[in-house]
Every structure is written in C-alpha cells, then in structure tokens.
C-alpha cells in the first residue's frame, strides 16, 4: 500500500518507520522537504533531527504535504493538533478525497503551560473538525491514546492492551483495523461514528496525569470485559 505520513515528529517517524518495515511504500510529508532534511539541531524535546532518522530509513521518501498525499492510497495525519487543519489544507482536499485518512492528532492547548488543556471537547472533537473540513475523506480516528513507540509496537508492554477506532465509513475502519493488527494490536474496539472521537481525545487529560504519576509514557489502557 502507498501511504503518506504527514508530520516529521516522533509520531510521524514511528508510524513511517513501522509501515516501511512492513513493506509499505511510504512518503513522509512536510512543508519544505529541503529545509526539513537540512536541520541539524535537536527538536524542542531534545530528540535528534529528522535528517538523522531519515539517514536510518533511506527507503522512506520525503515530499511536500501535497505531493505525499497525492500519491497515497492511505494518509496518516501525524501532525500536532494545533496544526492539523492547516497541514491537511496544504495536503489538499482533492488529494484527500476518497482516501482513508487516519487522524492520530490530539487537540492539545499548551498556551497555559503543562499539562495542556484541550482546545476542543465535550460537544466537538478534532476528528469531527477534520471530517467536516474534508467531507470527501474517510476519516478514522485512532492511536491517539498511546505514546508513539506503543502505537507501532504494542507488544512491548508484554501483555494485551486496547486501542480504539472512530469513523463514519465501515470499510475505512476495517482497513485501519487491519493495519493496527499488522502493528500487533490484538484488542481493537470500534466505538462508532466520528463523534465518538470526543471520548478518546478526552482521555488525554487522564493520560497526561498518568504519565506524570508513573514517570513514563510507556503504558496503555485495557478494557476488561
């Protein structure tokens, strides 16, 4: 499958690397490919620059958001929540139309410091905003309740845990579930339509406080029936 991963941060790197390892054709989208590859300084979190990751994954192409999305069968939004609508706008509505769009982003608002609040909640969600802005895309919200490494290697926890999907198109959700299972997720719960993304996005305040209490993001939720 041809996949575009929009975003060059830790989430984008984790998703793109895992997809490439599984044999998919992967293009990472960014605003300015040359500028992105030319950076040599660590990011705000102290992580190595994207160029260092790319050197270890030469099979992954780097292109503009629009070029990456145009060539893809499936698009992954791995941008920050604050930038999501702008990034998808740069990718282009025509390039997203008819395609599965996996939205991983969370609407985190850091304006008042850490931990962040949610910029949208209760009666709306970022997932719904994406679907409204790009009505011809088949938006599926998923993986936003996990740290990047566990999104793609859930078995690293040593036991089963739960991941969720939300979206309007049953076939698109089935495609995403198949992808999640290829990552190693063995407990995927379909919550229903895209409005159910409100619930998974509102898990983030709990997730952030658990990270503070545990001193790590290496954990996940498990729904015990």
Protein Blocks (a to p, Z undefined) as FASTA:
>chain_A
ZZddedjbfklmmmmmmmmmnopacddddfblmlmmmpcbdcfkopacfklmmmmmmmbc
cddfklmmmmpmbdcdfbdfklmmmmmmmnopklmgopacddfbdcddfknopadddfbg
hjacfklmmmmmmmmbccddehklccfklmmmmmlnopacddddddfblklmmmmmmmmm
mnopabdcdfbjfklmmmmmmmmmmmmmmmmmnopabdcddddZZ
